Each structure stands twice: as C-alpha cells, then as structure tokens.
Amino acid sequence: MAETPVRDEMGYEAMAQNALRGVVRAALERAAMPEGLPGEHHFYITFKTRAKGVSVPPDVSEKYPDEITVVMQHQYWDLTIDDEGFSVLLKFGGQPKKLVTPWTAVVRFYDPSVQFLLQFEAPEMPTEPEPEEKPETPAPPVDDGPKVVSLDQFRKK
C-alpha cells in the first residue's frame, strides 16, 4: 500500500526563506547607518529585474532583462529599508539611478570579504503571452514530500 506524502501545511520552506531574507535586511540596515559598512565588508546583491514590485529605470532593465547584480561598497546613496524591500541610488555609466527591490526579488546575497553567501528561490516571473495565444492554465504544483533546508552550504568553511 503506497503511503500518501505528507503536505507541509505550515510552509516551512517559505518560513526559512523569509528568515534568511531577514539576514539580508539586517545587513542592509547596517549599511544604511551613517558610518556605513564596517571594515572590508561589501555586498553583491542579485535580484530579478522583472519580479513583481521591482522598479529600475528602463535603460537598466533593457541592459539586464532577467537579473542584475549590484555592488554595494563605497558608492551608494539614499539606502532605504522597509518591510517590503529596499531602495538605493547607484551609478550606472556615471549617472545616478534609483532601484527599488522587494525582498522576494532577491535571489543571491554575497559578502566576499567573509565568503558569506545566501541563495533564494527565484520569484515567479510575469509572462506576457503572444497576442494571438491564450495563456495556458498551469498544472497544479506537485507536492513531492517534505523539504529539508540545509544551512551547511551557508556556513563559512
């Protein structure tokens, strides 16, 4: 007799992702302090440019239609953090550009000064069907059993 897989009605995977995004938020809150980042710390933050809630200037989204990695080290301005995400002013080609990024759009956070990396599941991306085509109804997600999140991959070796 086949055993029915147990469904995670608590949503532990999502809870773990949100908790780890809290680390990114805390790091950016530290970077937003008047004294800025301590020591040699700096961040590479990768996010999906077409994710819901992301706002980037058109020329930036043209150049980076899927995702972009921004570096926050010495030259960033007006870093603002809230419950939904963060916004920051960075220079692209010498011109200041404002980026607004929800936490859910962030797919990687890396501080190379201490080899600290967090990776996140990519958010669902909006799709634009061809004008003649009707969008297909997506198949319901397959529940393949409990999810195990290992923190070993994030630990410094």
BELVEN-V253258 format. One record per backbone hydrogen bond with DSSP energy under -1.0 kcal/mol. NH is the residue of the N-H (numbers start at 1). CO is the residue of the C=O. If there is no record, write none. Layout:
NH;CO
NH;CO
//
This chain:
9;7
15;11
16;12
17;13
18;14
19;15
20;16
21;17
22;18
24;20
25;21
26;22
27;23
28;24
29;25
30;26
31;27
32;28
33;30
36;33
41;38
43;72
44;110
45;70
46;108
47;68
48;105
49;66
54;51
55;100
61;57
62;58
63;59
64;60
68;47
70;45
72;43
77;89
80;87
82;85
86;101
87;80
88;99
89;77
90;97
92;95
95;92
97;90
99;88
100;55
101;86
103;84
105;102
106;103
107;46
108;46
109;118
110;44
111;116
114;111
116;111
118;109
120;107
154;151
//
